[in-house]
């Protein structure tokens, strides 16, 4: 089957044998198959919502310290990256090494600025700014992000989004440092 760009892609059916744990992970529970365009944006947005709920649950409800919360987020980032890498390897093809329905890479990339920046009282403006900056880096892929995208297989699929997340983190740190000066 061909998509609008003329590339071959797999059409997964929820009840087909191809719908497995790797597909669930790489598409972030099917978000990559949303009928609206922009699966990467949807995955990053769901990541933001998950992070907000996770922070409210862990810090506000369970009184987890910010240091422990940060440590837990580092562990989660490694887990997301590790399982994302292997699920991408299992769900991509040589013909289409970075299909649009694989969006775990956007989840991993968006998690980076969220976990490293101390959003006091869940400053939604800063969270939204980080979302839009990440999506701009991910969509336009300035240098050197575009170089990481060219890495083979899952390294390239995840690499560009990890670098976009790091660039977003740097931009957010600059914004947070300059904010009191304004």
For each residue, the residues with C-beta under 8 A, 3 or more apart:
1: 8 9 10 11
2: 6 7 8 9
3: 6 7 9 100
4:
5:
6: 2 3
7: 2 3 95 96 99
8: 1 2 93 95 96
9: 1 2 3 96 99 100 101
10: 1 18 93 99 101
11: 1
12: 16 18 19 23 27 33 101
13: 16 18 19
14: 19 30
15: 19
16: 12 13 19
17: 20
18: 10 12 13 23
19: 12 13 14 15 16 23 24
20: 17 23 24
21: 24 25 87
22: 25 26 86 87 90 91
23: 12 18 19 20 26 27 87 91
24: 19 20 21 27 29 30
25: 21 22 28 83 84 87 104
26: 22 23 32 84 87 88 90 91 101 102 103 104
27: 12 23 24 30 31 32 33 39 91 101 102 103 104
28: 25 31 32 43 46 47 103 104 107
29: 24
30: 14 24 27 33 34
31: 27 28 34 39 42 43 46 103
32: 26 27 28 39 43 100 101 102 103
33: 12 27 30 39 101
34: 30 31 38 39 42
35:
36: 42
37:
38: 34 41 42
39: 27 31 32 33 34 42 43 100 101 103 106
40: 43 44 100 103 105 106 135 138 139
41: 38 44 45 106 135
42: 31 34 36 38 39 45 46 103
43: 28 31 32 39 40 46 47 103 104 106 107 110
44: 40 41 47 48 106 107 109 110 131 134 135 138
45: 41 42 48 49 131
46: 28 31 42 43 49 50 107
47: 28 43 44 50 51 106 107 110 111 114
48: 44 45 51 52 110 114 127 131
49: 45 46 52 53
50: 46 47 53 54
51: 47 48 54 55 111 114 115
52: 48 49 55 56 122 127
53: 49 50 56 57
54: 50 51 57 58
55: 51 52 58 59 60 69 119 122
56: 52 53 59 60 61 122
57: 53 54 60 61 62
58: 54 55 61 62 64 69 72
59: 55 56 62 63 64 66 69
60: 55 56 57 63
61: 56 57 58
62: 57 58 59
63: 59 60
64: 58 59 68 69 72
65: 68 69
66: 59 69 70 118
67: 70 71
68: 64 65 71 72
69: 55 58 59 64 65 66 72 73
70: 66 67 73 74 115
71: 67 68 74 75
72: 58 64 68 69 75 76
73: 69 70 76 77 111 114 115
74: 70 71 77 78 115
75: 71 72 78 79
76: 72 73 79 80 111 115
77: 73 74 80 81 108 111 112 115
78: 74 75 81 82
79: 75 76 82 83
80: 76 77 83 84 104 107 108 111
81: 77 78 84 85 108 158 162
82: 78 79 85 86
83: 25 79 80 86 87 104
84: 25 26 80 81 87 88 104 105 107 108 154 158
85: 81 82 88 89 154 158
86: 22 82 83 89 90 154
87: 21 22 23 25 26 83 84 90 91 104
88: 26 84 85 91 92 102 104 105 153 154 157 158
89: 85 86 92 153 154
90: 22 26 86 87
91: 22 23 26 27 87 88 99 102
92: 88 89 96 97 98 99 102 153 154 157
93: 8 10 96 97 99
94: 97
95: 7 8
96: 7 8 9 92 93 99
97: 92 93 94 152 153 156 157
98: 92 102 149 156 157
99: 7 9 10 91 92 93 96 102
100: 3 9 32 39 40
101: 9 10 12 26 27 32 33 39
102: 26 27 32 88 91 92 98 99 105 157
103: 26 27 28 31 32 39 40 42 43 106 107
104: 25 26 27 28 43 80 83 84 87 88 107 108 158
105: 40 84 88 102 108 109 157 158 160 161 162
106: 39 40 41 43 44 47 103 109 110 138 161
107: 28 43 44 46 47 80 84 103 104 110 111
108: 77 80 81 84 104 105 111 112 158 161 162 165
109: 44 105 106 112 134 138 161 162 164 165 168
110: 43 44 47 48 106 107 113 114 131 134 165
111: 47 51 73 76 77 80 107 108 114 115 165
112: 77 108 109 115 116 162 165 166 168 169
113: 110 116 117 130 133 134 165 168 169 172
114: 47 48 51 73 110 111 117 119 127 130
115: 51 70 73 74 76 77 111 112
116: 112 113 169
117: 113 114 126 130 169 172 173 176
118: 66
119: 55 114 122 123 126 127
120: 123
121:
122: 52 55 56 119 127
123: 119 120 126 127
124: 127 128
125: 128 129
126: 117 119 123 129 130 172 175 176
127: 48 52 114 119 122 123 124 130 131
128: 124 125 131 132
129: 125 126 132 133 172 175
130: 113 114 117 126 127 133 134 168 171 172
131: 44 45 48 110 127 128 134 135
132: 128 129 135 136
133: 113 129 130 136 137 167 168 171 172
134: 44 109 110 113 130 131 137 138 164 165 168
135: 40 41 44 131 132 138 139
136: 132 133 139 140
137: 133 134 140 141 142 145 164 167 168
138: 40 44 106 109 134 135 141 145 160 161 164
139: 40 135 136
140: 136 137
141: 137 138 145 146 149 160 164
142: 137 145 146
143: 146 147
144: 147 148 163
145: 137 138 141 142 148 149 160 163 164 167
146: 141 142 143 149 150 160
147: 143 144 150
148: 144 145 151 156 159 160 162 163
149: 98 141 145 146 156 159 160
150: 146 147 156
151: 148 155 156 159
152: 97 155 156
153: 88 89 92 97 156 157
154: 84 85 86 88 89 92 157 158
155: 151 152 158 159
156: 97 98 148 149 150 151 152 153 159 160
157: 88 92 97 98 102 105 153 154 160 161
158: 81 84 85 88 104 105 108 154 155 161 162
159: 148 149 151 155 156 162 163
160: 105 138 141 145 146 148 149 156 157 163 164
161: 105 106 108 109 138 157 158 164 165
162: 81 105 108 109 112 148 158 159 165 166
163: 144 145 148 159 160 166 167
164: 109 134 137 138 141 145 160 161 167 168
165: 108 109 110 111 112 113 134 161 162 168 169
166: 112 162 163 169 170
167: 133 137 145 163 164 170 171
168: 109 112 113 130 133 134 137 164 165 171 172
169: 112 113 116 117 165 166 172 173
170: 166 167 173 174
171: 130 133 167 168 174 175
172: 113 117 126 129 130 133 168 169 175 176
173: 117 169 170 176 177
174: 170 171 177 178
175: 126 129 171 172 178 179
176: 117 126 172 173 179
177: 173 174 180 181
178: 174 175 181 182
179: 175 176 182
180: 177
181: 177 178
182: 178 179
